[in-house]
Amino acid sequence: MDTIALGLLNLTVSTSPDNDRHTLVELAAAHGFNVTHVLHIDEDTFMPTTLIIDSAHKIRAATILAPSVEHFGTATRALTLACTLVVPTATIPCVRGWTPNP
């Protein structure tokens, strides 16, 4: 069974959105992910970290794919509280067991 994944494309850092979309397709195929949604964000996106995590939750994604770590922006660490992050050069595992109210 394929793992559900959310694709993330940050148009603020992308120099070639078409190439980045192709990278997402290749990344999904290489890891056996089923990308059910690609989320586009940019510098005008309101609360991007919340939007990314909410979008992943709504589609029940266990993983968020991006063409590079730069597409996660400053949200990288926060996103690992919700999902595993995968880029072509690295996999950043989800931090299990975290709770906001220890």
C-alpha positions as CSV (number, residue, x, y, z in Angstrom):
1,M,0.0,0.0,0.0
2,D,1.3,3.4,-0.9
3,T,2.0,6.0,1.7
4,I,-0.1,9.2,1.3
5,A,2.1,12.2,0.8
6,L,1.5,16.0,0.4
7,G,3.6,17.7,-2.2
8,L,4.8,21.2,-1.3
9,L,5.9,23.8,-3.8
10,N,7.0,27.2,-2.4
11,L,6.8,29.6,-5.3
12,T,8.9,32.1,-3.5
13,V,12.0,29.9,-3.6
14,S,11.3,28.1,-6.9
15,T,13.3,29.1,-9.9
16,S,11.4,26.6,-12.1
17,P,8.0,25.5,-10.9
18,D,7.7,23.0,-13.8
19,N,11.1,21.4,-12.9
20,D,10.1,21.4,-9.2
21,R,6.8,19.6,-10.0
22,H,8.7,17.0,-12.0
23,T,11.0,16.5,-9.0
24,L,8.0,15.9,-6.8
25,V,6.7,13.2,-9.2
26,E,10.1,11.5,-9.3
27,L,10.5,11.7,-5.6
28,A,7.1,10.1,-5.0
29,A,7.8,7.4,-7.5
30,A,11.2,6.6,-6.0
31,H,9.8,6.2,-2.5
32,G,6.4,4.6,-3.3
33,F,4.4,7.6,-2.2
34,N,0.9,8.5,-3.4
35,V,0.8,12.3,-3.8
36,T,-2.9,13.2,-3.5
37,H,-2.4,17.0,-3.3
38,V,0.3,19.5,-4.1
39,L,0.1,22.7,-2.0
40,H,1.4,25.9,-3.5
41,I,2.6,28.6,-1.1
42,D,4.4,31.9,-1.6
43,E,5.4,35.0,0.4
44,D,1.8,36.1,0.6
45,T,0.5,32.8,2.1
46,F,-1.1,33.5,5.5
47,M,0.3,31.3,8.3
48,P,2.0,28.9,5.9
49,T,3.2,26.4,8.6
50,T,-0.4,26.1,9.9
51,L,-1.7,25.7,6.3
52,I,0.8,23.0,5.5
53,I,0.2,21.0,8.6
54,D,-3.6,21.4,8.2
55,S,-3.5,20.3,4.6
56,A,-1.4,17.2,5.4
57,H,-3.8,16.3,8.2
58,K,-6.9,16.7,6.0
59,I,-5.5,14.2,3.4
60,R,-4.0,12.0,6.1
61,A,-0.5,12.4,4.8
62,A,2.3,10.8,6.7
63,T,4.9,12.5,4.6
64,I,5.5,15.9,3.0
65,L,7.6,16.0,-0.2
66,A,9.4,19.1,-1.5
67,P,11.9,19.7,-4.2
68,S,14.4,21.0,-1.6
69,V,14.6,21.9,2.1
70,E,14.3,25.5,1.1
71,H,10.7,24.9,0.2
72,F,9.8,24.3,3.8
73,G,11.3,27.7,4.8
74,T,11.5,28.4,8.5
75,A,8.8,25.8,9.2
76,T,11.1,22.7,8.8
77,R,11.4,21.9,12.5
78,A,7.7,22.6,13.2
79,L,6.6,20.4,10.3
80,T,8.5,17.4,11.7
81,L,6.1,17.4,14.6
82,A,3.4,16.4,12.2
83,C,5.0,14.4,9.3
84,T,8.2,13.0,7.9
85,L,9.8,15.4,5.4
86,V,11.4,14.1,2.2
87,V,13.5,15.9,-0.3
88,P,15.8,14.5,-2.9
89,T,18.9,14.7,-0.7
90,A,17.4,13.8,2.7
91,T,14.6,12.3,4.8
92,I,13.8,14.2,8.0
93,P,11.9,11.9,10.3
94,C,8.7,12.9,12.2
95,V,9.3,13.6,15.9
96,R,7.0,11.0,17.6
97,G,5.6,11.5,21.0
98,W,5.7,15.3,21.1
99,T,3.0,17.0,23.0
100,P,2.3,20.7,23.4
101,N,1.2,20.2,27.0
102,P,3.7,17.9,28.7
